[in-house]
Amino acid sequence: TLWITNRGAWAQAALAIGEQWYLSAGGRAERTTGATPLPQAALVPMVGVAWVRERQGRLLKVRGAYGTGIRPARTLMRGSSWLGVASPAGMSALEPETQRGVEAGADLLLGERGSLHVTRFQQRADGLIQPVATVAAVPGQGVAGAPGRPTRVLSFALQNVGAIDNRGWELQGRVQQGALSLSGMLALVDSRVARTARGYRGELRPGDRMLDVPARTLSLAAAWQRGRWALHSGVAHAADWITYDRATIASALEGGEEGARPLGGAQMRGFWARPAAVTRWRAGGTVRLAGALLLQVTGENLQHVQRGVPGAGAVV
């Protein structure tokens, strides 16, 4: 049984000046034991400022903030999502992930009619933990117990990649007109490797884009509600990212036409792919039958898009 203990203290202060300027500052000091062989201590500060102006039911806010965060290598969420990828001992040898950065933006609130939010962010993640591909040869078994042809198996080991810079814009908007509401979100992200960590054995190099991070994501949603009835529909669009060509990797592992191609470490760059943009559509509706009894029908991925989805780990 592995016990992870986290202790700390947190404090925050806020100051309002003339109902127009708002300042906040705070921080968290913590000490974690059990996640790594030696205890880890961290000081996580944050500071923010906002200017607010309200007139005739419209509110404008201009804001900025700086903050840091830290996450141990071994967490409950990471252990469940990467089950089987690395042993507890291997995870305990990893350094924690830290992130620090600034963001600035503006919010325009138009009461019930709608809102608009714009945010510019620039962050750096140090010690980002990612699975790194390695290939091992597993002895095969032939006829009557005789040695057979070895089988190559692709496995993953968790390693600290290094420092990753994330820059971009986020735009969100909503419009309400009677029973109909429309909303949308656009994210423009540039996520690149700033430097690699000592001991990193993966294929990423300084200047490379991070895998499975779309440069552009867009979502649009519409909802209509009147009386007992409610309908909703939306689309999600992702474009311009790099991922693995898993079909070619599978062919190489099976010793097909690509069987002579090396696998693992830096050689995995040869299996990178740039899938086409992906758009998924969902829709549904709800009707109130009686009291708190509802009938809800929802359809996801109505166009049955399965190829090249970012984060799904497949380009087939």
Number of C-alpha atoms within 10 A of each C-alpha: 3 7 7 13 11 13 10 12 10 12 10 12 10 12 12 13 9 7 11 12 16 16 17 15 17 15 16 16 14 15 14 18 16 16 25 21 11 11 12 16 13 14 15 17 18 18 18 18 18 18 17 16 13 13 7 7 9 13 15 17 17 17 19 18 18 18 18 19 16 16 14 20 23 20 12 7 9 12 16 9 9 13 10 12 16 16 13 14 11 15 23 17 17 20 20 20 18 18 19 18 18 18 18 18 18 18 19 19 18 17 12 12 13 16 19 18 16 17 18 16 18 18 19 21 22 23 22 22 18 14 16 22 19 18 15 13 12 11 12 13 13 11 7 6 8 9 11 11 12 13 15 18 14 15 15 16 17 21 24 25 26 23 21 24 21 19 18 17 18 17 18 18 18 20 17 18 11 11 11 15 17 18 18 18 18 17 17 16 18 16 22 21 20 18 17 20 14 9 10 15 18 23 16 22 16 13 13 14 21 19 17 18 20 24 17 18 20 18 18 18 18 18 18 17 16 10 8 11 13 17 18 18 18 18 17 17 16 20 19 16 21 19 24 22 20 16 13 19 20 15 14 18 21 14 14 12 10 14 16 10 16 14 22 18 16 16 15 20 15 15 15 17 16 15 20 14 17 17 17 18 19 16 18 15 17 16 16 14 11 9 6 6 9 11 11 12 10 13 11 14 14 11 10 9 12 13 15 23 22 21 11 11 14 16 20 12
